[in-house]
Amino acid sequence: MGALLLLALIAIAAWIGWRALMRERDRIARELRDQSRKPPEATTLERDPETGVYSARPDRE
């Protein structure tokens, strides 16, 4: 009887752990999906007068 009770407790704990794992997996997938939908940040390009090459403008503070 004691072994059956212990087995039932282990099964319940495994089921609760599995549900928590699936919830966390869904949360992470939702965050990644939301991030992929955001438009990329705009970068201002600046032309180097000497070489004529465009490059990202350095941050000015």
The 8 nearest C-alpha neighbors of each residue, nearest first, counted from 0:
[[1, 3, 2, 4, 5, 6, 7, 8],
 [0, 2, 4, 3, 5, 6, 7, 8],
 [1, 3, 5, 4, 0, 6, 7, 8],
 [2, 4, 6, 0, 1, 5, 7, 8],
 [3, 5, 7, 1, 6, 2, 8, 0],
 [6, 4, 2, 8, 7, 3, 1, 9],
 [5, 7, 3, 9, 4, 8, 2, 10],
 [6, 8, 10, 4, 5, 9, 3, 11],
 [9, 7, 5, 11, 10, 6, 12, 4],
 [8, 10, 6, 12, 7, 11, 13, 5],
 [9, 11, 7, 13, 8, 12, 14, 6],
 [10, 12, 14, 8, 13, 9, 7, 15],
 [11, 13, 9, 15, 14, 10, 16, 8],
 [14, 12, 16, 10, 11, 15, 17, 9],
 [13, 15, 11, 17, 16, 12, 10, 18],
 [16, 14, 12, 18, 17, 13, 11, 19],
 [17, 15, 13, 19, 14, 18, 12, 20],
 [18, 16, 20, 14, 19, 15, 13, 21],
 [17, 19, 21, 15, 20, 16, 22, 14],
 [20, 18, 22, 16, 17, 21, 23, 15],
 [19, 21, 17, 23, 18, 22, 16, 24],
 [20, 22, 24, 18, 23, 19, 25, 17],
 [23, 21, 19, 25, 24, 20, 18, 26],
 [22, 24, 26, 20, 25, 21, 19, 27],
 [25, 23, 21, 27, 22, 26, 20, 28],
 [24, 26, 28, 22, 23, 27, 29, 21],
 [27, 25, 23, 29, 24, 28, 22, 30],
 [26, 28, 30, 24, 29, 25, 31, 23],
 [27, 29, 25, 31, 26, 30, 32, 24],
 [28, 30, 32, 26, 27, 31, 25, 33],
 [31, 29, 27, 33, 32, 28, 34, 26],
 [32, 30, 34, 28, 33, 29, 35, 27],
 [31, 33, 29, 35, 30, 34, 28, 36],
 [34, 32, 30, 36, 31, 35, 29, 37],
 [35, 33, 31, 36, 37, 32, 30, 29],
 [34, 36, 32, 33, 37, 31, 38, 30],
 [37, 35, 33, 34, 38, 32, 31, 39],
 [38, 36, 34, 35, 39, 33, 40, 32],
 [37, 39, 36, 40, 35, 41, 34, 33],
 [40, 38, 41, 37, 42, 36, 35, 34],
 [39, 41, 42, 38, 37, 43, 34, 36],
 [42, 40, 39, 43, 38, 44, 55, 56],
 [43, 41, 44, 40, 55, 56, 39, 54],
 [42, 44, 56, 55, 41, 45, 54, 57],
 [45, 43, 55, 54, 56, 53, 42, 46],
 [44, 46, 53, 56, 54, 55, 47, 43],
 [47, 45, 53, 52, 51, 48, 54, 44],
 [46, 48, 51, 52, 49, 50, 53, 45],
 [49, 47, 51, 50, 46, 52, 45, 53],
 [50, 48, 47, 51, 52, 46, 53, 45],
 [49, 51, 52, 47, 48, 46, 53, 54],
 [52, 50, 47, 48, 46, 49, 53, 45],
 [51, 53, 50, 47, 46, 54, 48, 49],
 [54, 52, 46, 45, 44, 47, 51, 55],
 [55, 53, 44, 45, 56, 52, 46, 47],
 [56, 54, 44, 43, 45, 57, 42, 53],
 [55, 57, 45, 44, 43, 54, 58, 42],
 [58, 56, 59, 55, 54, 45, 43, 44],
 [59, 57, 56, 60, 55, 43, 42, 44],
 [60, 58, 57, 56, 55, 43, 45, 42],
 [59, 58, 57, 56, 43, 55, 42, 45]]
